[in-house]
Each structure stands twice: as C-alpha cells, then as structure tokens.
Amino acid sequence: MTPSRLADSPAADRPRERLRTLGPGALTAVELLAILLGTGTSRRDALGVAAELLRAAGGSLRALARRPAGGLADVRGVGAAKAARVVAALELARRMAVEPEDGAWVVRSPADVYRMCGPALRDLAVEEFRLLALDTQHRVVRELLITRGILDCSLVHPREVFRAAIAEAAAGIVVLHNHPSGNPAPSADDRTVTRQLVEAGKLLDIPVFDHVIVGGDRYYSFAEAGLL
C-alpha cells in the first residue's frame, strides 16, 4: 500500500488548504507539522503521524526542538528525510525569534546576550561553550561554537577561545555557555575558567566583557555580579 497523502483528504480538511484560506495562525501545531511531513503511512495519514510525533515530545514544540533528527526519525512514518525537514523548520523558527529587526545585534547588557542566544541554549541536553566576537561598537561580528560537552561537562581552554577571537579580529568578546540542569549558578570550574579568560584577554588586549551562563529561562552574568 502507498503512504496516505494529505491530498487524498477532503479539501476542507487538508492543512495546506486551510493554511491558504485561513492563514497559518488558524492551524494547530499538528496541522503545521503534517504540512512539513506531507505523507503518512499505509495505516495513518500525515495528520496521524504528526500527532504521534508531537505526542512523543510530550505535546511540547520546545521539547520537540530538543530532540535530535535521529530521535524524530524513529517515529513510525517519519524517517530521516522528514525528520530533517522538521529539524530545519524548528531551527528557522528559533533563529527568526531572536533575529533583530535591523539584522545587527548590539550587546549592551547580558539581557541582550540572553535574547540572542538563550533560545538556542536553554533546552540543550549537553553543555555548549560559545563566543560572541564584537567590534568596537559592541556589534556582534560572529557567534562561534567553541566546545560541545557530554551530558553536563564542557571543558574550554583560553587558547581555543582567543584563537577564534583573533581570527575574527574581535575588539572584545562575550563568552557564554549553558547548564542543562536549568540552574545558571556558576560552578567553581566556571569561576576558574572565567578568571583565566579575563587574564588572557588582558594580555592579548581583547577584553572579556562578560561570561553569561544560561540555565532554562534564567541567566547568570559575571559582569552583573561584579566578578570580572
């Protein structure tokens, strides 16, 4: 049997038709996912597969975005190609949510750092250590991933951070990482790494303006705490 297609449903029930006539805001998350999937299986149409995909993530789009493509592909009727489409769509949504209207991020406070990077970091299952390379006007030249840890451990050395900063001709930097536990309070290792980075930045004349730790919907700023 061939996979069930949305086009085989009555026109009024097809998510694509509803999107065209009513707009995307009128569709449920399941209907939007079904449009991305396009087809279902011989036993379930795309709406049924989409419902199962969302159910496997506890009904949460944020939880769905945390799952790797391989995990999505395990849902019957999804597969690698459809999983890639879903992951790509969720990543586009995440980037759009944090993109400034004028296309250029200016870091004036740790809140700016969280608005830019928090949505991508807060739900990760492992630690990531990132660098924001800034120009003389504190505009973000580039965001770089420096290290990715395993579970809750991410090690970083100043040479890795400043090699990237020098390559981007950064006038200054902000470093940040996430705590998968959801608690942004700095550990002893976080404090040690921050001191090392600040000292290295002084030697290289590339100041470290802040170290921001993202934990769920909260953040901790070393600059705000007066620890830089």
C-alpha positions in Angstrom: 0.0 0.0 0.0 1.2 3.5 -0.7 1.5 6.1 2.0 -1.6 8.1 2.8 -1.4 11.7 1.4 -2.9 14.9 2.6 -4.2 15.5 -0.9 -6.4 12.4 -0.6 -8.4 14.1 2.3 -11.5 16.3 1.6 -10.3 19.8 0.7 -11.8 21.4 3.8 -9.8 19.0 6.0 -6.4 19.5 4.3 -4.0 21.6 6.3 -2.5 23.2 3.2 -5.9 24.3 2.0 -6.7 25.6 5.5 -3.4 27.5 5.5 -4.2 29.1 2.2 -7.7 30.1 3.1 -7.4 30.9 6.8 -3.7 31.7 7.3 -1.1 29.8 9.3 -2.3 31.2 12.6 -5.5 29.2 12.3 -3.7 25.8 12.1 -2.8 23.7 15.1 0.7 22.5 15.7 -0.2 19.1 14.5 -1.6 20.5 11.2 1.6 22.6 10.7 3.7 19.5 11.3 1.6 17.5 8.9 2.3 20.0 6.2 6.0 19.5 6.8 5.7 15.7 6.7 3.5 15.7 3.6 2.7 12.0 3.7 1.9 9.4 6.3 2.0 5.6 6.2 -0.3 3.0 4.8 -2.2 3.0 8.1 -2.0 6.6 9.1 -2.2 9.9 7.2 0.2 12.7 7.7 -2.0 14.2 10.5 -1.9 11.0 12.4 1.9 10.8 12.1 2.3 14.4 13.1 0.1 13.8 16.1 2.3 10.9 17.1 5.4 12.9 16.6 4.2 15.7 18.9 2.9 13.2 21.4 6.4 11.6 21.6 7.7 15.0 22.7 5.0 15.3 25.4 3.0 17.7 23.3 5.6 20.4 23.5 7.2 22.1 20.5 10.2 23.1 22.6 10.7 19.5 23.7 10.4 18.5 20.0 13.1 21.0 19.1 15.4 19.5 21.7 15.2 16.0 20.1 17.9 15.2 17.5 16.9 14.3 14.0 17.7 10.6 14.7 15.1 10.6 17.5 12.4 12.1 15.3 13.2 9.6 12.6 12.4 6.8 15.0 8.7 7.7 15.0 6.9 5.4 12.6 6.1 7.3 9.3 8.8 10.0 9.8 12.1 8.7 8.6 15.4 10.6 8.0 14.2 13.0 5.3 11.1 14.1 7.0 12.9 14.4 10.3 15.5 16.7 8.6 12.6 18.9 7.4 11.1 19.2 10.9 14.5 20.0 12.5 15.3 22.6 9.8 11.9 24.3 10.2 12.2 24.4 14.0 15.7 25.9 13.7 14.5 28.5 11.3 11.8 29.5 13.8 14.3 29.7 16.6 16.6 31.9 14.5 13.7 34.2 13.4 12.6 34.6 17.1 16.0 36.1 18.1 16.9 38.0 14.9 16.9 41.7 15.4 14.8 43.8 13.0 17.8 45.7 11.6 19.8 42.5 11.2 22.6 43.5 13.5 22.9 42.6 17.2 24.5 45.1 19.6 25.4 43.8 23.0 24.7 46.4 25.6 23.8 44.1 28.5 23.6 40.4 29.5 19.9 40.6 28.7 20.9 41.2 25.1 23.1 38.2 25.1 20.3 36.1 26.5 17.8 37.3 24.0 20.2 36.4 21.2 21.5 33.1 22.4 19.1 31.9 25.2 16.5 30.3 22.9 19.2 28.1 21.3 21.0 27.2 24.5 18.3 26.8 27.2 16.9 23.5 26.0 20.1 21.7 25.1 20.9 18.3 26.8 24.6 19.0 26.8 26.8 22.0 27.5 27.9 24.2 24.7 30.5 27.0 25.2 30.1 29.8 22.7 31.8 33.1 21.8 30.4 36.3 20.6 33.1 38.3 18.7 32.3 42.0 19.0 33.5 45.0 17.0 34.5 48.4 18.5 30.7 49.4 18.6 29.8 46.2 20.5 28.1 44.8 17.4 28.2 41.0 17.1 30.6 40.2 14.3 30.0 36.4 14.7 28.8 33.8 17.1 31.0 30.8 17.3 30.7 27.4 18.9 34.0 26.7 20.8 33.3 23.4 22.5 30.4 21.0 23.0 30.4 18.8 26.1 28.9 15.5 27.0 25.9 15.5 29.4 26.9 18.3 31.8 30.6 18.7 31.2 32.2 21.1 28.8 35.9 22.0 29.1 37.3 25.1 27.4 40.9 26.4 27.2 41.7 30.1 26.7 43.7 29.3 23.6 40.6 27.9 21.9 38.6 31.0 22.8 41.2 33.6 21.7 42.3 31.7 18.6 38.7 32.2 17.4 38.6 35.8 18.7 41.8 36.7 16.8 40.6 35.0 13.6 37.5 37.2 13.7 39.6 40.4 14.5 37.4 40.9 17.6 37.7 44.1 19.5 36.2 42.4 22.5 34.3 39.2 23.4 31.5 37.8 25.4 31.6 34.1 26.3 28.6 32.1 27.3 27.6 28.5 28.0 24.5 26.7 29.2 23.7 24.5 32.2 21.5 21.6 31.1 20.3 21.3 34.8 18.4 24.6 34.4 20.3 26.2 37.2 22.5 29.1 35.9 24.5 29.5 39.1 28.3 29.3 38.3 30.3 26.3 39.4 33.8 26.5 40.8 35.1 25.5 37.4 33.1 28.2 35.7 34.7 30.8 38.0 38.2 29.4 37.3 37.7 29.4 33.6 36.3 33.0 33.7 39.4 34.2 35.6 41.7 32.5 33.1 39.9 34.1 30.2 39.9 37.6 31.7 43.6 37.4 32.3 44.3 36.1 28.8 42.2 38.8 27.4 44.2 41.5 29.2 47.5 40.1 27.8 46.1 40.0 24.2 44.2 43.3 24.5 40.9 41.6 23.7 38.7 42.3 26.7 36.2 39.8 28.0 33.1 41.9 28.6 31.0 39.2 30.2 30.5 35.5 30.8 26.9 34.6 30.7 25.5 31.2 31.8 22.1 30.2 30.5 20.0 27.9 32.7 16.5 27.3 31.4 14.7 30.6 31.3 17.2 32.4 33.5 20.8 33.5 33.1 23.8 34.5 35.3 26.1 37.3 34.3 29.6 37.5 35.8 29.7 41.2 34.8 26.4 42.0 36.6 27.7 40.1 39.7 30.9 42.2 39.7 33.1 39.2 39.1 35.1 40.4 36.1 
